[in-house]
Amino acid sequence: MTTDERLLRLQTALKDAGLRSSGPRDRLLRVLVTTDKPVSVQELRRLEGGQMHVATVYRLLDDLLLLGRAVRFTQSKNTFAFALREGRDDSVHYLICERCGWSSAFRECVAGKWLETVPAPGGFRVEYHLSVLHGVCKSCRRIGEGALAESRNLTERAQKNNIANR
């Protein structure tokens, strides 16, 4: 599906829900459709050009969440990230770096097949699922390992200096 088709699909869903279309809303939708990773409200504003009022961004994201067209999850300690859901069977999973906020989506899923085989209690039907795996990306690990090595070197030098000064 092309970007324009995805955009039209979202615009139609919002219109069918009785929500008005506007220039700012359409610009935000285009950014969401062309962004291949989860974004925070601040990132979305920056990608749009930084001129959008934060309330406009939150209103659109709230509308998309209510319509089931977006998901929200914790990206880092105090930041939510938002990502589009394309359809009912769209189960996307994310890797999130706890240090720098880097994120990546992947679609390989073992849980979906497992969910189909497990009877849900009380007639519960899973509409979609979302996995967010938090960890540390390769770049941050490298930086952390470098800092740890430097810290060890400083400690060793300090210990040698203390021994020499005795």
N, C-alpha and C positions, 0 to 999 in steps of 0.2 A: 504494500500500500504506500502511495506517495505521501510526502509531507502535506501537500494540499488536500489530499483525500482524508488524511487523519485530522487535519484542521477542520475541514468541513463537517466531519463526523462529530467532533466535539462541539462545534458551533450549533449544529442541529440538535444535539442532546440538550444543550443549555436552552435553546429556543423552545424545544418541546416541553421543557419544564417550566416555561413561562418567564424565563429570564431574558432580559434585554441584551442585545449585542451593542458593543461600543468600541470605539477605536482602541482605547487602552486595554480593554479586555481581550480584543482580538490580537493585539501585539503580544500580550502575555501568553495567550494560548499558542501563538506561533513559536515563542521561545520554548515553552514546555514541550511542544511537539518535536522541535529540532534538537533538544537537549537529550542526550542518551544516558544521562545519569540523574540520580536524585539531586534535587536542589533545595537549599534553604530559601526562606523568604528574602534574605539579604542577597543571596546569589542570584535569585530570579530578578530582583530589582536591578542588580548590576548588569546582568546579561541583557536586560531590556534597555539599558541606557542610563539607569539611575534616576530618572525623572519621575517615575511612577510613585504615587502616594502609597505608603505601606498599607493603608486600609483597603485600597483597591486590590492589592495583591492578596491580602487575607480573605477578602470577600470572594474572589474568584476561586481560591483554593478551597474555601469552605463549601462553595457550591459544587465544585468537582468531587469533593469528599462525600457530600450528601447524595450525589447522583451515582456514587460508586465508580467514578471515572478516575479517581486518584487514590493513592494510599499515602499515609503519613507514618513515619517512624522516627525514633530517636537516632540522629546522626552522630552526635557527640553529646557530651554531658548536658549541655543546656540548649541544644539546637535540634529542631525538628527538620526532617527532610521530606520532600514531597516528590512523588513520581506518578506518572500517568498509568492508568490501567486501560489497556486497549479493549478488552472484552471480558466476558464472563469467565472464560477458561484461562485467562492470562495470569499465570503465576510466575512472577519474576522474583529473583533472589538477589540480594546485594551483599557485597563485601564492603565494610566501612573501616577505614583506618582511624583508630582512636586518637592518634596524635595530630595528624594533619587534616583529617576530614576527607581524604581521597576516597572515592567510591567507584565501584564497578558492578554492573549488572551481569547476571548469568542466568540462563534458562534451563540448564540441565537440572533435572529434578527427580529425585527418588521418592520423595514424600507424596507426590501426586498419585503415583501408582499404588503406593501403600494405602493412601486414604480411600481409594476405590475398593479395596478389599476389606477394610475394617468397618464393621457395622457401627453406625453412629447411634448413641443412646437417645431415646426420646424422639426419634424421627428427625433428628438434626441433620441438615444437609449442608455440606461445606460448599460455599459459593466460590471461594478462592482461598489461597493461602499465601503467606508472605514469610520469607526467611531473611533475616538480617544477621549477618555474621560479623561480629566486631573483632578487630585484631590490630595488627601493626603492619603497614605496608613495607615493601622491600627497601624503599628509600629511607624511611624512618628507622628501620632496623639497622641499616648501614650507619646512619648518623648516630644512633644509640650505641652501636658497637664501637664506633670511633671514639665517642665520648667516654665510654667505659674504659677503653684501652688507655686513653689520655689520663683519665683519673687514676688508673693503676700506676702509670708511669710517674705521675706527680707524687703519689703515696710512696712509691719505692724511693724516689729521690729525697723526699722529706725524711724517710727512715734512715737513709744513708747519711744525710746531713746531721741528724740527731746523734747517730753513732759516732760520726767524726768529731762532733763538738763536745763529746763527753770527756 
